[in-house]
Amino acid sequence: MNEKHVVLAEVLKNFAALTDNDITVGLPLWRPRKILKGDFFNMQSFVCTDLALITKGIFRIYYVPPETSEEKNVYFFSEKQFLVSFRSFINQYPCYYYIQALEDAEIISINYKDLQYLYTTPTGWEKFGRLIAELFFNYSQSRAEEFLFNTAEERYIKMLGEHPNIVNRIPAYHISSYLGIKNPSLTRIKKRLLKQKD
C-alpha cells in the first residue's frame, strides 16, 4: 500500500467502519491523481464521474450566475474530506458547478462505475454509499441553514472549525464570496474576533 492508500484506508475505517477485507476489495479501484492550482476536478456542464478523497490541498465548489458573471463560492473541501458534485455523480448528468483546486493538490478517486460495482459486492461498501449520501445531504442542508440562521461572523467561525488554516492558504476574496459578504466586512469580522481574544 502506498502512502495515499494508507490515508484512504484510515479514513474509510473511521468513516464507514469498513473491514480490512472490504478495503482490500475496494482499494485497487481508487487511483491517485495530482491537480495543479487553478485546474479543475470537474467543470460546469460536465458529468462528475469521480468521487475523491483529498490527501493534500483545498478545493472550492463555485458557480457563475449568468446575469452577473461573478463567481460565487458554495463549499470548500480540504484534507481528508470527500470531494464530489454529488447530484451530478449519482444521476450521471451534467454538473451545475465548477470544482477547482486553490492549491497544488493530490487526491485519490474512484469512478462511478467502479463504485457501483463495489455496492454489489458482499462487503461494507453499500454502507459506505449510504453514509456518503447522508454526508452530502447534511452539507447541503447545513449550508442552506447557515444563511437562514447564522450571521456572517458565525459562518466565518464555523468555516475556521472545518478548515483551520484556510485564511493563511487562500485569498480573502474567496472567503468573502463563501460567506456572502464583501472584503471590508470580512476585515471587520477578523478585527472584532482578534479584539475578543485580547
C-alpha positions in Angstrom: 0.0 0.0 0.0 1.4 3.4 -0.9 1.0 6.5 1.3 -2.2 7.7 -0.3 -3.8 4.3 0.0 -2.8 4.2 3.7 -4.6 7.6 4.3 -7.6 6.3 2.3 -7.8 3.1 4.3 -7.7 5.1 7.6 -10.4 7.4 6.5 -12.6 4.6 5.2 -12.3 2.7 8.5 -13.2 5.8 10.5 -16.0 6.9 8.2 -17.8 3.7 7.4 -16.2 1.1 9.7 -15.0 -0.8 6.6 -13.1 -4.0 7.4 -9.6 -4.9 6.2 -11.3 -7.3 3.7 -13.7 -4.5 2.4 -10.7 -2.3 1.9 -8.7 -5.0 0.2 -11.6 -5.5 -2.3 -12.0 -1.8 -3.0 -8.6 -0.2 -2.8 -7.3 -1.3 -6.3 -10.2 0.7 -7.8 -9.0 4.0 -6.2 -6.4 5.9 -8.3 -4.1 8.7 -7.1 -4.0 12.0 -9.1 -2.4 15.4 -8.9 -4.3 18.6 -9.7 -2.4 21.8 -10.1 -3.5 25.1 -8.5 -6.2 26.6 -10.8 -7.0 23.3 -12.5 -10.4 21.6 -12.2 -11.6 18.4 -10.7 -14.9 18.9 -12.6 -16.4 21.7 -14.7 -19.9 23.1 -15.2 -21.9 21.2 -17.9 -19.7 18.1 -17.5 -20.8 15.0 -15.7 -19.0 14.4 -12.4 -17.7 10.9 -13.0 -15.4 10.5 -9.9 -15.7 10.6 -6.1 -12.4 11.6 -4.5 -10.7 11.8 -1.1 -8.4 14.9 -0.8 -5.0 13.9 0.5 -3.4 17.4 0.0 -4.8 20.8 -0.9 -8.0 22.9 -0.8 -10.8 22.9 -3.4 -13.7 25.3 -3.9 -17.0 24.5 -5.5 -18.5 27.5 -7.2 -21.0 28.7 -9.7 -21.2 31.7 -12.0 -24.7 33.3 -12.3 -25.2 34.2 -16.0 -26.7 37.6 -15.1 -23.7 38.8 -13.2 -20.8 36.5 -14.2 -19.5 36.9 -10.6 -18.1 33.7 -9.2 -19.8 32.6 -6.0 -18.1 30.0 -3.8 -20.5 27.5 -2.3 -18.2 25.0 -0.5 -14.6 24.5 0.5 -13.1 21.0 0.8 -9.7 20.2 2.3 -7.5 17.3 3.5 -9.3 14.0 4.5 -12.6 15.2 3.1 -14.5 13.5 0.2 -14.9 15.7 -2.9 -17.7 15.3 -5.5 -20.6 17.1 -7.1 -23.0 14.7 -5.6 -26.2 15.1 -7.6 -24.2 15.1 -10.9 -22.4 12.0 -9.7 -25.3 9.9 -8.6 -27.6 10.8 -11.5 -24.7 11.0 -14.1 -26.0 14.2 -15.6 -24.1 17.5 -16.2 -22.9 19.4 -13.2 -24.1 23.0 -12.3 -20.8 23.8 -10.6 -17.1 24.2 -11.1 -14.7 22.3 -8.7 -11.3 23.9 -8.7 -8.0 23.4 -6.8 -7.0 26.5 -4.9 -3.5 25.0 -4.2 -1.5 22.3 -5.8 -3.5 19.3 -4.7 -3.4 15.5 -4.5 -6.5 13.2 -4.5 -7.3 9.6 -4.7 -10.5 8.8 -6.6 -12.9 6.2 -7.8 -15.1 6.4 -10.8 -18.9 6.0 -10.8 -18.9 2.5 -12.5 -16.3 1.1 -10.2 -18.2 2.3 -7.1 -21.5 0.9 -8.4 -19.6 -2.4 -8.8 -18.4 -2.3 -5.2 -22.0 -1.7 -4.0 -22.9 -5.2 -5.4 -20.1 -7.0 -3.6 -20.8 -8.7 -0.2 -18.9 -6.1 1.7 -19.5 -2.9 3.7 -19.2 -0.7 0.5 -23.0 -0.4 0.3 -23.0 1.1 3.8 -20.2 3.5 2.6 -22.5 4.6 -0.2 -25.4 5.3 2.2 -23.1 7.3 4.5 -21.7 9.4 1.6 -25.2 10.2 0.6 -26.1 11.3 4.2 -22.9 13.3 4.4 -23.5 15.3 1.3 -27.2 15.8 2.2 -26.0 17.2 5.6 -23.5 19.5 3.8 -26.3 20.8 1.6 -28.8 21.3 4.4 -26.4 22.9 6.8 -25.1 25.3 4.2 -28.7 26.5 3.4 -29.4 26.8 7.1 -26.2 28.8 7.7 -27.6 31.7 5.6 -31.0 31.4 7.3 -30.0 31.3 10.9 -26.3 32.4 11.3 -24.6 35.8 11.0 -21.6 36.2 8.6 -19.4 36.1 11.7 -20.9 32.8 12.9 -20.4 31.4 9.4 -16.8 32.5 9.5 -16.1 30.8 12.8 -17.8 27.6 11.6 -15.6 27.7 8.4 -12.5 28.0 10.6 -13.5 25.0 12.6 -13.9 22.9 9.4 -10.7 24.2 7.7 -8.4 25.5 10.5 -5.6 27.1 8.4 -7.7 28.3 5.4 -7.2 32.0 6.0 -3.4 31.5 5.5 -3.8 29.4 2.4 -6.3 31.1 0.1 -7.0 34.7 -0.9 -9.5 36.7 1.3 -11.9 37.3 -1.6 -12.6 33.6 -1.9 -13.6 33.6 1.8 -15.7 36.7 1.4 -17.5 35.1 -1.5 -18.1 31.9 0.5 -19.6 33.9 3.4 -21.7 36.0 1.1 -20.1 39.3 2.1 -17.6 41.9 0.7 -13.9 42.1 1.7 -14.4 45.1 4.0 -16.9 43.2 6.1 -14.6 40.2 6.3 -11.8 42.6 7.6 -14.2 43.9 10.3 -15.1 40.4 11.4 -11.4 39.4 11.7 -10.6 42.6 13.7 -13.6 42.0 16.0 -12.6 38.4 16.7 -9.0 39.5 17.3 -10.1 42.0 19.9 -12.2 39.4 21.7 -9.0 37.3 22.1 -7.1 40.1 23.8 
